[in-house]
Amino acid sequence: MALNFFPRAGQIFMCDFSGFKAPEMIKTRPVIVISPKLPYRSEIAAIVPVSLTAPRHDLPFCYRLSKNYHPEEPDDQPCWAKADMIMNLGVYRLRAFKVGRRKYVYPTLELEDLAGVRRAVLSGLGLDRHIES
């Protein structure tokens, strides 16, 4: 079901990456919206993909979420925000999680997780060295 609103930062959706080619994302997967609604940009959102695959190395741009926000998976299943793969995509690619007949949910990150994902994005872009703590 297509979104009829602009997603808020911290909301999680399923994203269709069809049309992309490897090594880019090529399958449907959960993503975290990290951008606010900006003027003249109502059809594009910045997203960070979520993965159940643990990173091979402990890197600052792979943030482990405090829980799995996917409504059909166990909360304690480990998952990571892959902040080095940040993208700007059309919101037409985003879909809510279908949890029943004509029932959809839009999970939202806890504030601590959203802050962690944003720090990871800065690290993935090489901008973390330019910010005072």
C-alpha positions in Angstrom: 0.0 0.0 0.0 1.5 3.3 -1.1 2.1 6.0 1.5 -0.3 8.9 1.4 1.8 11.0 3.7 5.5 12.0 4.1 7.2 9.7 6.6 8.7 11.1 9.8 12.3 10.6 10.8 12.6 7.4 12.8 9.7 5.6 11.1 10.5 2.2 9.6 9.0 0.9 6.3 9.6 -1.8 3.8 11.4 -0.5 0.7 11.4 -1.9 -2.8 14.8 -1.6 -4.3 13.8 -3.1 -7.7 15.7 -1.6 -10.6 18.9 -1.4 -8.6 21.9 -3.6 -9.5 24.4 -5.4 -7.3 26.4 -4.4 -5.3 23.6 -1.9 -4.6 20.6 -3.1 -2.5 18.5 -5.2 -4.8 15.7 -6.7 -2.7 12.9 -5.5 -0.5 14.0 -4.8 3.0 13.2 -2.7 6.0 14.6 0.9 6.1 14.7 3.7 8.6 13.7 7.2 7.4 16.2 9.7 8.8 15.3 12.9 7.0 12.7 15.4 8.1 10.2 16.8 5.6 12.1 19.6 3.8 10.7 22.4 1.6 10.5 21.5 -2.1 11.4 17.9 -1.4 8.1 16.2 -0.6 8.7 13.1 -2.7 12.2 12.1 -1.5 13.3 10.8 1.8 16.8 9.8 3.1 16.8 6.2 4.3 19.2 3.8 6.0 18.7 0.0 5.3 18.2 -2.5 8.2 19.9 -5.9 8.1 19.7 -9.1 10.1 23.2 -10.0 9.0 25.8 -9.0 11.5 28.7 -6.9 10.2 32.0 -8.8 9.8 33.8 -6.1 11.7 32.8 -3.8 14.5 32.5 -0.5 12.6 31.0 2.8 13.8 28.7 3.1 10.7 26.9 -0.2 11.5 24.6 0.5 14.5 23.0 -2.4 16.4 19.4 -1.5 17.2 18.2 -2.1 20.7 15.4 -4.3 19.3 14.0 -5.7 16.1 11.2 -3.3 15.1 9.8 -5.6 12.4 6.3 -6.5 13.6 6.5 -10.1 12.4 9.9 -11.0 13.8 11.0 -11.5 17.4 12.0 -8.3 19.2 15.2 -9.9 20.5 16.4 -10.9 17.1 19.6 -8.8 16.5 19.5 -6.3 13.6 21.7 -3.5 12.4 21.2 -0.2 10.7 23.7 -0.1 7.8 24.4 3.6 7.9 27.1 3.5 5.3 24.4 2.7 2.7 22.4 5.8 3.2 20.2 6.7 0.2 17.8 9.3 -1.0 14.8 7.6 -2.5 11.3 8.4 -3.8 8.7 7.8 -1.1 6.8 5.7 -3.7 9.2 2.9 -2.9 8.2 2.8 0.8 5.4 0.6 2.1 4.0 0.1 5.6 4.2 -3.3 7.3 1.0 -5.3 6.5 0.0 -7.2 9.7 -3.5 -8.3 8.9 -6.3 -7.9 6.5 -6.4 -4.2 5.6 -4.2 -3.5 8.7 -0.8 -1.7 8.4 1.7 -0.5 11.0 4.4 2.1 10.9 7.0 1.2 13.6 9.0 4.1 15.1 12.5 3.9 16.5 13.1 4.8 20.2 14.9 8.2 20.5 18.1 6.5 21.6 18.2 4.3 18.5 17.4 7.2 16.2 20.3 9.2 17.8 22.6 6.2 17.4 21.6 5.8 13.7 22.3 9.4 13.1 25.7 9.2 14.7 26.4 6.1 12.5 25.4 8.1 9.4 27.8 10.8 10.3 30.5 8.2 10.7 29.6 6.6 7.4 30.0 9.9 5.6 33.2 10.7 7.4 31.7 13.7 9.2 32.0 12.3 12.7 35.5 13.7 13.0 34.3 17.3 12.5 31.8 17.4 15.4 32.5 18.2 19.0 31.2 15.8 21.6 
